[in-house]
């Protein structure tokens, strides 16, 4: 699917990256984050700041899972936004205008 085929010209994808990261965290850490959010009366997206140190210290296996899923998500978005090959265009522009 390509978004432009359906009239979608813009996408806000920040939540997607957060969801990918949260899905890749350990169940125990996500449970702590959800419990904190519930107690604080906030959405779980606000837990990232509160649990930053624990997130930064996740075991390699979880970090690698997040990295793989983020990479796949990026590829899907590049395709959906018809942006394949755009990195070279941007790099060439930056070099020419440095």
N, C-alpha and C positions, 0 to 999 in steps of 0.2 A: 504494500500500500504506500502511496505517496500522498502526503497531506494536500499538496496543491491540487491534486485530482478531485478533491472534495471541497475546494475553496478555502482551505486553511493555509494562511500565509505566514503565520506567526505562532510560536509555541513557547510557553514558559515551562522549562523542563527542570527547574531546581528541585521540585518535589520528587521527581523521578530519581534524581541522584541520591536524595535523602532516603527514599524508599529502598533503593538498591543497597545503600550502606546499612540501613537498619536490618534489612533481611539477612545480611551477611554477618551480623554480630551474633555472639553466642546467645542462646535462648535465655540463659541466666541474666546476662546484662540487659537484654531487651525487657525482661520481666521487671528488673529493677527500675529501668527507665519508665516503663508504663505505670508501675506502681507510684513512682514519684510524680508523674504527670497527673494521675488520678487524685492523689493527695493534694497536689498544688492547684488542682482545678484548671489545668492547662492541657493543651494538645501535646502529644508526645514529641512533636518536632522541637519543642522548647527544651526538651531534656538533653539534647546534644550538647549544649553549652554547659549544663550542670554536670554532665558525665564525661567531659572532654578528656580528662586525664585517663580514665578507664578505657575510653574508646581508643585513645592514642597508644595504649599499652596492650591492645588485643593480640592474641597469639598469631603467629605468621599464617597459620592455616586459614584463619578468618579474614585476615587482610588480603591474602591471595584470592580467596573466594570473592570478596568485594571487588578487587581489581579485575578479575575475569568477567564478572557480571557488568561492571561499569563499561568495560571495553565493548562487550556485546551490545549493551544499550546504546553506546555512542555510534557503533556501526549502524544500528537500526535507525537512529535519528539522522545520521548523515544520508542514508538512503531515503528516508521519509521526507526530508527537506530538500531532496535533490542537490545535495552538497558534495557528492563524491568528486574528488579532485580539487576541492576548494583550498586545501592546505597549501598546495603549490602556488595557487594564485595569490594567496595571502602572503606567503613567504617571498615570492617574487616582488610583490608590491612593497613589502617592508624593506627588502634589500635596495630596491630602486629609490626609496624615499628616506633612507637612513641618514 
